[in-house]
Amino acid sequence: MSEERIDVNPLHRRTGDARSVDKNRIPERSMDPLSAYHIVRDETMLDGNARLNLATFVTTWMDEEAQRLYADAFDKNMIDKDEYPQTAAIEGYCQRMIAELWHAPDPSSAPATSTVGSSEACMLAGIALKRRWQERRRSAGADAGTPNLVMSSAVQVCWEKFCNYFEVEPRYVPVSSEHPVLDGELLDAYVDENTIGVVAILGVTYTGAYEPVAEIQAALDAIEAERGLDVPIHVDAASGGMVAPFLDADLEWDFRLQRVASINTSGHKYGLVYPGLGWAVWRDEAALPESMVFRVSYLGGDMPTLALNFSRPGAQVLLQFYLFLRLGREGYTEVQAGSRAVAAYLAEGIGAMDAFELISDGTTIPVFAWRLADGHSGSWTLHDLSDRLRMRGWLVPAYPMPADLDQIVVQRIVIRNGVTMDLAESLLSTISEEVEFLEALDSPLPRSTTGDGFRH
Ligand SMILES: Cc1ncc(COP(=O)(O)O)c(C=O)c1O
């Protein structure tokens, strides 16, 4: 193990404290809490400025009342429903509110759970699809050994993980210039009797685009009519699940569509809560195999739970409830509309620059992406622009599109609550200055990073 050490600044060091500490070994002796506090704080000072991070979907700012609630609830363990019955009850209120928001036929009985994020929610939904398929196959006396899941090649990495960890063959429908999202047209070639379900994404991570869930359902209806295969849909609404209900109320993507068996969202994305919260909701009890539900002791009785984790913080669930009360439908609509307006403003400004071509325009979730315009002849790439913006404090990642479109590099901006029009104006002029700088180059800049590997 390396002997890397951190010096303790003499101004922070208290009597008897070490002059430096090993980064990789627990020290033999204790130290003054203030010294330890300063070491940790100073180490994290070099983390980026979250306000200027336009790469992440995850909430970076909540108001003071939320901070107070959070501090009041640091110690609450979500699994300990016996000790924290009110937190458990509040989880239930949130579940029913979300089930209603997504038009579950009976929100009061739709099975649901909070999770640490969308990834856990997607795993649970995937397992439910797999189990239901296995149960159907076994009761028909058919082989249940080779399940597959059909989805776009632009799915978030959590679906690759699900297939890997839970032994399901992933079937990726490639995105292409003609089919930039999974739209149902190619499904027929991918779906068979071993398909446990189809994933539709509401808010593709790379571009923000909504996959047309109703068209996917229509394609599956046609497959059922022709081949007798009844294939359910899971909607990965990690981002869109908290945007579409407020801004696109007429868009049918949720339980209004009969094939939609389950939906997930990230409370910590457009749910507007600090990191560590996701939600999964199933259409009805038939959509969730009873065998996945565990019983934990609750006020002398028992409480159904389903989760991959056991202990986890309960505070985020309280923050979600706080926000539902604090903002209401009206407030969520205003916040998301504000973010969408900022995204659309920036997209328009960037799209108007000669060097760029928009891939999406921020009119779905407040996220958009662009590429270098066809025939652009400068000696720079979007990775260079990303590096230049990073030097000015802005994090705007550049990365290749998924397989089959991976020769195209895009740059993406995610607008979250707190990125104001004012900040957007400042970013737009920074981009324009940096583009001017790059366009004036006669030869490529030396590269230290490739920017490949961006996964979220
Ligand atoms: C479409 C989609 N699904 C799932 C996830 C994973 O979400 P989480 O970070 O909440 O686990 C993301 C994250 O960006 C996403 O965009």
The ligand as an ORCA input file, in Angstrom:
! r2SCAN-3c Opt
* xyz 0 1
  C     -32.346      6.584    -18.536
  C     -31.587      6.324    -17.274
  N     -31.807      5.186    -16.588
  C     -31.171      4.919    -15.428
  C     -30.234      5.791    -14.907
  C     -29.555      5.458    -13.612
  O     -30.044      6.301    -12.630
  P     -29.467      6.406    -11.146
  O     -28.241      7.247    -11.250
  O     -30.575      7.082    -10.395
  O     -29.188      5.022    -10.645
  C     -29.959      6.986    -15.590
  C     -28.947      7.932    -15.071
  O     -28.559      8.881    -15.727
  C     -30.651      7.263    -16.796
  O     -30.443      8.407    -17.491
*
